Amino acid sequence: MKIAIVLTVRNEERLLRQNLLYHHAIGVEKVYIYFDNTTDNGKESIKDLQFVEVSDSVSADNLLQYSYLEKFMRQADEHHTARQCLNIFDASIKAEKQGFDWLISLDADELIATGTEKISDLKDFFSQISADYNAVKFPVKEVLQAKKFYQNVFAEETLFKSQPRFKRYFQNIFKKFYDPVTGKHEKYIYWYGHQMGKMAIRLNKGLIPFNVHRFTNREGEKPKTTVKGLLLHYHSFDSEDFVKKYKNFKSHPNTYLSGRKVEKLKMFLIEVVNHCRKDNKELEDYFEKNLMFQEKEIQKMQRNRVYLFFRREVPVLTEITSVQKVFQNLIK
């Protein structure tokens, strides 16, 4: 069982090496990395890792023979995610030629885990996937923004938001964000990043990206998919990552590849970071006061009660220690 992953990265030096070491430790034999307009030292930070193959984002002109990728080639100049889909396809061709069985598409701030406590073993995990399934969907859990700064968030943080929304509206959790333009606070859901998870595909089955979260065959049909494991999303995990992430989003279009509008919170934070004339220190303070969860908030979420009496069917927070255990082994 041979497993590879593909990442498209931009200015992810802070996370990149630890991400790769983690996945290699749990069974990934090959990583295809595509640098997309990177200006940091990400390439230098991983040049000694023999299991990594480094490229810049693939040019759409190199894939013109694949007519079914036309929507990505057409939007590649404007959309980072279109370039990411082309990179995923390019990596799938390489991985097939090199004899890999599975390819997982990830971002640098995402880790795969097969459970919450036991150290993951991806070779064992994929060996148990029935031949009837050509794709695995990893549902997402988002890290809790619990500290202003982490040295290595993968090794340090174990609390994750269990799900973005709950069964009844009154059970949902919100955060109030200060709007520097209006001088007022606005309420947003406590989950900041994407909710779609990511996928692994069985190679040599003709699957291509539909978007960065999903795959289809060349006729647009969905593969038979099983839902297993976890995608851990370390989105805006601390003040430094928050500032970096939304500076990367400065030129982000207000729609996705599908034409759907970008979420209001994402557009709002792009504006705060890039157009409200705040320096880095002010933005880091903004993170602490608006996005970060204070100890009292965390304790309240851990009690998992609404109006003191009603308990949610699903806990608000999940403790995941399996990743931390991998890093404990890596530093021995």
C-alpha positions as a Markdown table, in Angstrom:
| # | Residue | x | y | z |
|---|---|---|---|---|
| 1 | Met | 0.0 | 0.0 | 0.0 |
| 2 | Lys | 1.7 | 3.2 | -1.3 |
| 3 | Ile | 0.3 | 6.6 | -0.2 |
| 4 | Ala | 1.2 | 10.0 | -1.5 |
| 5 | Ile | -0.1 | 13.5 | -0.7 |
| 6 | Val | -0.2 | 16.7 | -2.7 |
| 7 | Leu | -0.1 | 20.3 | -1.4 |
| 8 | Thr | -0.2 | 23.7 | -3.0 |
| 9 | Val | 1.4 | 26.2 | -0.7 |
| 10 | Arg | 2.0 | 29.9 | -0.5 |
| 11 | Asn | 4.1 | 31.4 | 2.4 |
| 12 | Glu | 3.6 | 28.4 | 4.7 |
| 13 | Glu | 7.2 | 28.0 | 5.9 |
| 14 | Arg | 6.0 | 28.1 | 9.5 |
| 15 | Leu | 3.9 | 24.9 | 9.2 |
| 16 | Leu | 5.2 | 23.2 | 6.1 |
| 17 | Arg | 8.1 | 21.1 | 7.5 |
| 18 | Gln | 6.2 | 19.9 | 10.5 |
| 19 | Asn | 3.2 | 18.9 | 8.3 |
| 20 | Leu | 5.5 | 16.8 | 6.1 |
| 21 | Leu | 7.3 | 15.1 | 8.9 |
| 22 | Tyr | 4.0 | 14.2 | 10.5 |
| 23 | His | 2.5 | 12.6 | 7.4 |
| 24 | His | 5.7 | 10.8 | 6.6 |
| 25 | Ala | 5.7 | 9.4 | 10.2 |
| 26 | Ile | 2.2 | 8.0 | 9.8 |
| 27 | Gly | 2.8 | 6.3 | 6.4 |
| 28 | Val | 3.1 | 8.8 | 3.6 |
| 29 | Glu | 5.9 | 7.8 | 1.2 |
| 30 | Lys | 5.8 | 10.7 | -1.2 |
| 31 | Val | 4.8 | 14.3 | -1.0 |
| 32 | Tyr | 4.3 | 16.5 | -4.1 |
| 33 | Ile | 4.5 | 20.2 | -3.2 |
| 34 | Tyr | 3.6 | 23.0 | -5.6 |
| 35 | Phe | 4.8 | 26.4 | -4.6 |
| 36 | Asp | 2.3 | 29.1 | -5.7 |
| 37 | Asn | 3.8 | 32.7 | -5.7 |
| 38 | Thr | 5.7 | 32.0 | -2.5 |
| 39 | Thr | 7.9 | 34.7 | -1.1 |
| 40 | Asp | 9.1 | 33.1 | 2.1 |
| 41 | Asn | 11.8 | 30.4 | 2.7 |
| 42 | Gly | 9.5 | 27.4 | 2.4 |
| 43 | Lys | 11.5 | 25.7 | -0.3 |
| 44 | Glu | 14.7 | 26.1 | 1.7 |
| 45 | Ser | 13.1 | 24.7 | 4.9 |
| 46 | Ile | 12.4 | 21.3 | 3.3 |
| 47 | Lys | 15.2 | 20.8 | 0.8 |
| 48 | Asp | 16.7 | 18.0 | 2.8 |
| 49 | Leu | 13.6 | 15.9 | 2.9 |
| 50 | Gln | 14.2 | 13.1 | 0.4 |
| 51 | Phe | 10.5 | 12.0 | 0.2 |
| 52 | Val | 9.4 | 15.4 | -1.1 |
| 53 | Glu | 9.2 | 16.4 | -4.8 |
| 54 | Val | 9.1 | 20.2 | -5.3 |
| 55 | Ser | 7.6 | 22.2 | -8.2 |
| 56 | Asp | 6.1 | 25.5 | -8.9 |
| 57 | Ser | 2.4 | 25.6 | -9.8 |
| 58 | Val | 1.9 | 23.9 | -13.1 |
| 59 | Ser | 1.2 | 26.1 | -16.1 |
| 60 | Ala | -2.2 | 25.7 | -17.6 |
| 61 | Asp | -0.5 | 25.7 | -21.0 |
| 62 | Asn | 1.1 | 22.4 | -20.1 |
| 63 | Leu | -2.3 | 20.7 | -19.7 |
| 64 | Leu | -4.1 | 22.0 | -22.8 |
| 65 | Gln | -4.6 | 18.4 | -24.1 |
| 66 | Tyr | -6.9 | 17.6 | -21.1 |
| 67 | Ser | -10.1 | 19.4 | -22.3 |
| 68 | Tyr | -12.0 | 18.3 | -19.1 |
| 69 | Leu | -9.8 | 20.6 | -17.1 |
| 70 | Glu | -11.0 | 23.7 | -19.1 |
| 71 | Lys | -12.8 | 25.4 | -16.2 |
| 72 | Phe | -9.6 | 25.4 | -14.2 |
| 73 | Met | -7.4 | 26.5 | -17.0 |
| 74 | Arg | -9.8 | 29.3 | -17.8 |
| 75 | Gln | -9.8 | 30.6 | -14.2 |
| 76 | Ala | -6.2 | 29.9 | -13.3 |
| 77 | Asp | -4.9 | 33.4 | -13.4 |
| 78 | Glu | -7.6 | 34.7 | -11.0 |
| 79 | His | -8.3 | 31.8 | -8.7 |
| 80 | His | -5.6 | 30.2 | -6.5 |
| 81 | Thr | -7.9 | 27.2 | -6.1 |
| 82 | Ala | -8.0 | 26.7 | -9.9 |
| 83 | Arg | -4.2 | 26.4 | -9.9 |
| 84 | Gln | -4.5 | 24.1 | -7.0 |
| 85 | Cys | -6.8 | 21.8 | -8.9 |
| 86 | Leu | -4.4 | 21.7 | -11.8 |
| 87 | Asn | -1.6 | 20.9 | -9.4 |
| 88 | Ile | -3.6 | 18.0 | -7.9 |
| 89 | Phe | -4.2 | 16.6 | -11.4 |
| 90 | Asp | -0.5 | 16.9 | -12.3 |
| 91 | Ala | 0.4 | 15.1 | -9.1 |
| 92 | Ser | -2.1 | 12.3 | -9.7 |
| 93 | Ile | -0.4 | 11.6 | -13.1 |
| 94 | Lys | 3.0 | 11.5 | -11.4 |
| 95 | Ala | 1.8 | 9.3 | -8.6 |
| 96 | Glu | 0.1 | 6.8 | -11.0 |
| 97 | Lys | 3.3 | 6.5 | -13.0 |
| 98 | Gln | 5.3 | 5.9 | -9.8 |
| 99 | Gly | 3.1 | 3.1 | -8.6 |
| 100 | Phe | 1.2 | 4.8 | -5.8 |
| 101 | Asp | -2.2 | 3.5 | -4.7 |
| 102 | Trp | -3.8 | 6.5 | -3.0 |
| 103 | Leu | -3.3 | 10.3 | -3.3 |
| 104 | Ile | -4.6 | 12.7 | -0.6 |
| 105 | Ser | -5.1 | 16.4 | -1.4 |
| 106 | Leu | -4.3 | 18.8 | 1.5 |
| 107 | Asp | -3.3 | 22.3 | 2.5 |
| 108 | Ala | -0.3 | 23.0 | 4.7 |
| 109 | Asp | -2.6 | 23.8 | 7.7 |
| 110 | Glu | -4.3 | 20.4 | 7.4 |
| 111 | Leu | -3.4 | 17.1 | 8.9 |
| 112 | Ile | -5.0 | 13.6 | 8.4 |
| 113 | Ala | -5.8 | 11.6 | 11.5 |
| 114 | Thr | -7.5 | 8.2 | 11.6 |
| 115 | Gly | -8.6 | 8.6 | 15.2 |
| 116 | Thr | -8.5 | 10.8 | 18.2 |
| 117 | Glu | -6.2 | 9.0 | 20.6 |
| 118 | Lys | -4.2 | 6.2 | 18.8 |
| 119 | Ile | -1.3 | 7.2 | 16.5 |
| 120 | Ser | -2.5 | 7.1 | 12.9 |
| 121 | Asp | -1.3 | 4.3 | 10.6 |
| 122 | Leu | -2.3 | 5.3 | 7.0 |
| 123 | Lys | -1.1 | 2.1 | 5.4 |
| 124 | Asp | -3.4 | 0.0 | 7.7 |
| 125 | Phe | -6.2 | 2.6 | 7.3 |
| 126 | Phe | -6.2 | 2.4 | 3.5 |
| 127 | Ser | -5.7 | -1.4 | 3.4 |
| 128 | Gln | -9.0 | -1.7 | 5.1 |
| 129 | Ile | -10.9 | 0.3 | 2.5 |
| 130 | Ser | -13.1 | -2.0 | 0.4 |
| 131 | Ala | -12.2 | -2.2 | -3.3 |
| 132 | Asp | -15.8 | -1.0 | -3.9 |
| 133 | Tyr | -14.7 | 2.5 | -2.9 |
| 134 | Asn | -12.5 | 4.8 | -5.0 |
| 135 | Ala | -12.5 | 7.8 | -2.7 |
| 136 | Val | -12.4 | 8.5 | 1.0 |
| 137 | Lys | -13.8 | 11.7 | 2.5 |
| 138 | Phe | -12.2 | 13.0 | 5.7 |
| 139 | Pro | -14.7 | 15.1 | 7.6 |
| 140 | Val | -13.2 | 18.3 | 9.1 |
| 141 | Lys | -12.7 | 19.4 | 12.7 |
| 142 | Glu | -11.3 | 22.9 | 13.2 |
| 143 | Val | -8.7 | 23.8 | 15.8 |
| 144 | Leu | -9.7 | 25.9 | 18.7 |
| 145 | Gln | -8.0 | 29.3 | 18.6 |
| 146 | Ala | -6.9 | 29.1 | 22.2 |
| 147 | Lys | -3.6 | 30.9 | 22.4 |
| 148 | Lys | -2.2 | 34.1 | 20.9 |
| 149 | Phe | 1.0 | 32.3 | 19.7 |
| 150 | Tyr | 2.2 | 28.7 | 19.3 |
| 151 | Gln | 5.7 | 27.4 | 18.6 |
| 152 | Asn | 4.3 | 24.3 | 17.0 |
| 153 | Val | 0.5 | 24.2 | 17.0 |
| 154 | Phe | 0.4 | 20.6 | 15.7 |
| 155 | Ala | 2.3 | 19.4 | 18.8 |
| 156 | Glu | 0.7 | 21.8 | 21.3 |
| 157 | Glu | -3.0 | 22.1 | 20.7 |
| 158 | Thr | -5.4 | 19.2 | 21.2 |
| 159 | Leu | -8.8 | 21.0 | 21.3 |
| 160 | Phe | -10.9 | 21.1 | 18.2 |
| 161 | Lys | -14.4 | 22.4 | 17.3 |
| 162 | Ser | -16.6 | 19.3 | 16.7 |
| 163 | Gln | -18.9 | 20.7 | 14.1 |
| 164 | Pro | -19.8 | 24.1 | 12.7 |
| 165 | Arg | -23.5 | 24.1 | 13.5 |
| 166 | Phe | -25.8 | 22.2 | 15.9 |
| 167 | Lys | -29.2 | 20.7 | 15.5 |
| 168 | Arg | -31.2 | 23.7 | 16.7 |
| 169 | Tyr | -30.3 | 27.3 | 16.0 |
| 170 | Phe | -30.3 | 28.3 | 19.7 |
| 171 | Gln | -27.6 | 25.7 | 20.3 |
| 172 | Asn | -25.1 | 27.4 | 18.0 |
| 173 | Ile | -22.1 | 29.3 | 19.2 |
| 174 | Phe | -21.2 | 32.7 | 18.0 |
| 175 | Lys | -18.4 | 35.2 | 18.4 |
| 176 | Lys | -18.7 | 39.0 | 18.2 |
| 177 | Phe | -16.3 | 40.7 | 15.8 |
| 178 | Tyr | -15.5 | 44.4 | 16.1 |
| 179 | Asp | -15.9 | 46.3 | 12.8 |
| 180 | Pro | -13.3 | 49.1 | 12.6 |
| 181 | Val | -15.3 | 50.8 | 9.9 |
| 182 | Thr | -18.7 | 51.1 | 11.6 |
| 183 | Gly | -17.4 | 51.0 | 15.1 |
| 184 | Lys | -20.0 | 48.2 | 15.9 |
| 185 | His | -19.8 | 44.5 | 16.7 |
| 186 | Glu | -21.2 | 41.9 | 14.4 |
| 187 | Lys | -22.0 | 38.3 | 15.3 |
| 188 | Tyr | -20.5 | 35.3 | 13.4 |
| 189 | Ile | -20.5 | 31.6 | 13.8 |
| 190 | Tyr | -17.6 | 30.3 | 15.9 |
| 191 | Trp | -16.3 | 28.1 | 13.0 |
| 192 | Tyr | -14.0 | 30.2 | 10.7 |
| 193 | Gly | -12.7 | 27.9 | 8.0 |
| 194 | His | -14.2 | 25.6 | 5.4 |
| 195 | Gln | -16.7 | 22.9 | 6.3 |
| 196 | Met | -16.3 | 20.5 | 3.4 |
| 197 | Gly | -13.4 | 18.3 | 4.5 |
| 198 | Lys | -10.9 | 16.8 | 2.0 |
| 199 | Met | -10.6 | 13.6 | 0.0 |
| 200 | Ala | -8.2 | 10.8 | -0.9 |
| 201 | Ile | -8.6 | 9.1 | -4.2 |
| 202 | Arg | -7.7 | 5.6 | -5.4 |
| 203 | Leu | -5.3 | 6.1 | -8.4 |
| 204 | Asn | -5.7 | 4.6 | -11.8 |
| 205 | Lys | -9.5 | 5.1 | -11.6 |
| 206 | Gly | -9.7 | 8.2 | -13.9 |
| 207 | Leu | -10.7 | 10.6 | -11.1 |
| 208 | Ile | -10.1 | 14.3 | -11.5 |
| 209 | Pro | -10.7 | 17.3 | -9.2 |
| 210 | Phe | -14.1 | 18.8 | -9.2 |
| 211 | Asn | -12.8 | 21.5 | -6.8 |
| 212 | Val | -10.2 | 21.4 | -4.0 |
| 213 | His | -12.5 | 19.4 | -1.8 |
| 214 | Arg | -14.1 | 16.9 | -4.2 |
| 215 | Phe | -13.4 | 14.6 | -7.2 |
| 216 | Thr | -15.4 | 13.2 | -10.1 |
| 217 | Asn | -14.6 | 11.1 | -13.1 |
| 218 | Arg | -14.1 | 12.7 | -16.5 |
| 219 | Glu | -17.9 | 12.6 | -17.2 |
| 220 | Gly | -18.6 | 14.4 | -14.0 |
| 221 | Glu | -19.9 | 11.4 | -12.0 |
| 222 | Lys | -19.1 | 11.2 | -8.3 |
| 223 | Pro | -17.0 | 8.2 | -7.2 |
| 224 | Lys | -18.3 | 5.8 | -4.7 |
| 225 | Thr | -17.0 | 7.3 | -1.5 |
| 226 | Thr | -16.7 | 6.2 | 2.1 |
| 227 | Val | -16.5 | 8.7 | 5.0 |
| 228 | Lys | -13.7 | 7.8 | 7.5 |
| 229 | Gly | -11.0 | 9.4 | 9.6 |
| 230 | Leu | -10.5 | 13.1 | 10.3 |
| 231 | Leu | -9.2 | 16.2 | 8.6 |
| 232 | Leu | -7.8 | 18.5 | 11.2 |
| 233 | His | -7.9 | 22.1 | 10.0 |
| 234 | Tyr | -5.5 | 24.5 | 11.8 |
| 235 | His | -7.2 | 27.6 | 10.4 |
| 236 | Ser | -6.0 | 31.0 | 11.7 |
| 237 | Phe | -4.7 | 29.1 | 14.7 |
| 238 | Asp | -2.9 | 32.1 | 16.3 |
| 239 | Ser | -2.3 | 35.8 | 15.7 |
| 240 | Glu | 0.7 | 35.4 | 13.4 |
| 241 | Asp | -1.1 | 32.8 | 11.2 |
| 242 | Phe | -4.2 | 35.0 | 11.1 |
| 243 | Val | -2.3 | 38.0 | 9.7 |
| 244 | Lys | -0.4 | 35.9 | 7.2 |
| 245 | Lys | -3.4 | 34.0 | 6.0 |
| 246 | Tyr | -5.6 | 37.1 | 5.3 |
| 247 | Lys | -2.7 | 38.9 | 3.7 |
| 248 | Asn | -2.4 | 36.0 | 1.3 |
| 249 | Phe | -6.1 | 36.5 | 0.6 |
| 250 | Lys | -5.7 | 40.2 | -0.2 |
| 251 | Ser | -6.5 | 39.7 | -3.9 |
| 252 | His | -9.1 | 36.9 | -3.3 |
| 253 | Pro | -12.1 | 37.2 | -5.7 |
| 254 | Asn | -15.5 | 37.6 | -4.0 |
| 255 | Thr | -16.7 | 34.4 | -5.6 |
| 256 | Tyr | -15.4 | 30.8 | -5.7 |
| 257 | Leu | -14.8 | 28.8 | -8.8 |
| 258 | Ser | -18.4 | 27.7 | -8.8 |
| 259 | Gly | -19.6 | 31.3 | -8.8 |
| 260 | Arg | -20.9 | 31.0 | -5.2 |
| 261 | Lys | -20.2 | 34.1 | -3.1 |
| 262 | Val | -17.3 | 33.9 | -0.6 |
| 263 | Glu | -18.6 | 33.8 | 3.0 |
| 264 | Lys | -19.3 | 37.2 | 4.7 |
| 265 | Leu | -16.8 | 36.5 | 7.5 |
| 266 | Lys | -13.9 | 35.7 | 5.1 |
| 267 | Met | -14.5 | 38.9 | 3.1 |
| 268 | Phe | -14.9 | 40.9 | 6.3 |
| 269 | Leu | -11.5 | 39.6 | 7.7 |
| 270 | Ile | -9.8 | 40.3 | 4.3 |
| 271 | Glu | -10.9 | 43.9 | 4.7 |
| 272 | Val | -9.8 | 44.2 | 8.3 |
| 273 | Val | -6.3 | 42.8 | 7.6 |
| 274 | Asn | -5.6 | 44.6 | 4.3 |
| 275 | His | -7.6 | 47.8 | 4.2 |
| 276 | Cys | -8.1 | 49.1 | 7.7 |
| 277 | Arg | -4.6 | 50.6 | 8.1 |
| 278 | Lys | -3.7 | 48.4 | 11.0 |
| 279 | Asp | -0.1 | 47.4 | 11.6 |
| 280 | Asn | 0.9 | 43.8 | 12.5 |
| 281 | Lys | 0.8 | 44.5 | 16.3 |
| 282 | Glu | -2.7 | 46.0 | 16.0 |
| 283 | Leu | -3.9 | 43.0 | 13.9 |
| 284 | Glu | -2.4 | 40.5 | 16.4 |
| 285 | Asp | -4.3 | 42.3 | 19.2 |
| 286 | Tyr | -7.4 | 42.2 | 17.0 |
| 287 | Phe | -7.0 | 38.4 | 16.8 |
| 288 | Glu | -6.7 | 38.1 | 20.6 |
| 289 | Lys | -9.8 | 40.2 | 21.2 |
| 290 | Asn | -12.1 | 38.9 | 18.5 |
| 291 | Leu | -11.1 | 35.5 | 17.1 |
| 292 | Met | -9.3 | 33.9 | 20.0 |
| 293 | Phe | -11.3 | 32.0 | 22.7 |
| 294 | Gln | -10.7 | 33.1 | 26.3 |
| 295 | Glu | -10.5 | 30.7 | 29.2 |
| 296 | Lys | -14.1 | 31.4 | 30.3 |
| 297 | Glu | -15.4 | 30.7 | 26.8 |
| 298 | Ile | -13.5 | 27.4 | 26.6 |
| 299 | Gln | -14.8 | 26.3 | 30.0 |
| 300 | Lys | -18.4 | 27.1 | 28.9 |
| 301 | Met | -18.0 | 25.1 | 25.7 |
| 302 | Gln | -16.6 | 22.2 | 27.6 |
| 303 | Arg | -19.7 | 22.1 | 29.8 |
| 304 | Asn | -21.7 | 21.8 | 26.6 |
| 305 | Arg | -24.8 | 23.3 | 28.0 |
| 306 | Val | -27.4 | 25.7 | 26.6 |
| 307 | Tyr | -29.0 | 28.1 | 29.0 |
| 308 | Leu | -27.4 | 26.0 | 31.9 |
| 309 | Phe | -30.0 | 23.2 | 31.6 |
| 310 | Phe | -30.0 | 21.7 | 28.1 |
| 311 | Arg | -27.1 | 19.5 | 26.9 |
| 312 | Arg | -26.2 | 19.4 | 23.2 |
| 313 | Glu | -26.4 | 16.0 | 21.5 |
| 314 | Val | -22.8 | 16.5 | 20.2 |
| 315 | Pro | -20.0 | 17.9 | 22.4 |
| 316 | Val | -18.9 | 21.4 | 21.3 |
| 317 | Leu | -15.2 | 20.4 | 21.6 |
| 318 | Thr | -13.3 | 17.2 | 20.8 |
| 319 | Glu | -9.9 | 16.5 | 22.4 |
| 320 | Ile | -7.5 | 14.9 | 19.8 |
| 321 | Thr | -4.2 | 13.7 | 21.2 |
| 322 | Ser | -3.1 | 11.3 | 18.4 |
| 323 | Val | -1.2 | 14.1 | 16.5 |
| 324 | Gln | 0.6 | 15.3 | 19.6 |
| 325 | Lys | 1.8 | 11.7 | 20.3 |
| 326 | Val | 3.4 | 11.6 | 16.8 |
| 327 | Phe | 5.4 | 14.7 | 17.5 |
| 328 | Gln | 6.5 | 13.4 | 20.9 |
| 329 | Asn | 8.0 | 10.4 | 19.0 |
| 330 | Leu | 9.6 | 12.7 | 16.4 |
| 331 | Ile | 11.6 | 14.6 | 19.0 |
| 332 | Lys | 12.9 | 11.6 | 20.9 |
